[in-house]
Amino acid sequence: AGLDRPAVIGHSMGGLSALLLAQQQPGLVGRVMTVDSLLFYSAMFGPSATAESARPFADQAAGMILGADEASFRTQQEATARTLSRTPSEQARIVAWSMATDRRAMASAMKDVMTTDARPGMAAMTTPVTALYAADANGGPPPAMADGMWGREYAALPGVTLIRVDGSRHFIMADQPERFAELVDAFLAE
């Protein structure tokens, strides 16, 4: 199934985009692998979160990005980087990317991802999805919490394969590169 159509692998916003593409144009996508991508980012705020209820938080997040002076923005990004990766060199790279980016584009993308909910279209999806997700008992989402959220958020997606990657935060590819490469290779070999 889907061998004549490309496989799509996406991390974070790219994963959300891949899921939306598979929902809206299923004939274009053979299968999808998401890397620590929820169907609705703001589900992290709780199971009752909606795009509308997330809008004030999205506006606040965008405001913090746009309103911070250079030093405060760097401090914010350093704190954020520590939640995204266990790997110091990756944390430094995340901060460098953040500092080099256009903050207006970053704020707009953050608002969009926080208020885009792909869950309503997932029950009708026919594209096979493999969803990798991170768990890290030392500073990231603990395994039981990660299992609960990912199981809940992907429950209505027919045939989804959920794979937890332990000892990792959001940047699985940096925190567990060998395991990540193994999972990508297996996905592409399907």
Secondary structure as GFF3:
##gff-version 3
##sequence-region A 1 190
A	DSSP	beta_strand	7	11	.	.	.	ID=ss1
A	DSSP	alpha_helix	13	24	.	.	.	ID=ss2
A	DSSP	three_ten_helix	26	28	.	.	.	ID=ss3
A	DSSP	beta_strand	31	35	.	.	.	ID=ss4
A	DSSP	three_ten_helix	41	45	.	.	.	ID=ss5
A	DSSP	alpha_helix	51	67	.	.	.	ID=ss6
A	DSSP	alpha_helix	70	84	.	.	.	ID=ss7
A	DSSP	alpha_helix	88	100	.	.	.	ID=ss8
A	DSSP	alpha_helix	103	114	.	.	.	ID=ss9
A	DSSP	three_ten_helix	119	121	.	.	.	ID=ss10
A	DSSP	beta_strand	129	135	.	.	.	ID=ss11
A	DSSP	alpha_helix	143	154	.	.	.	ID=ss12
A	DSSP	beta_strand	161	166	.	.	.	ID=ss13
A	DSSP	alpha_helix	172	175	.	.	.	ID=ss14
A	DSSP	alpha_helix	177	189	.	.	.	ID=ss15
###
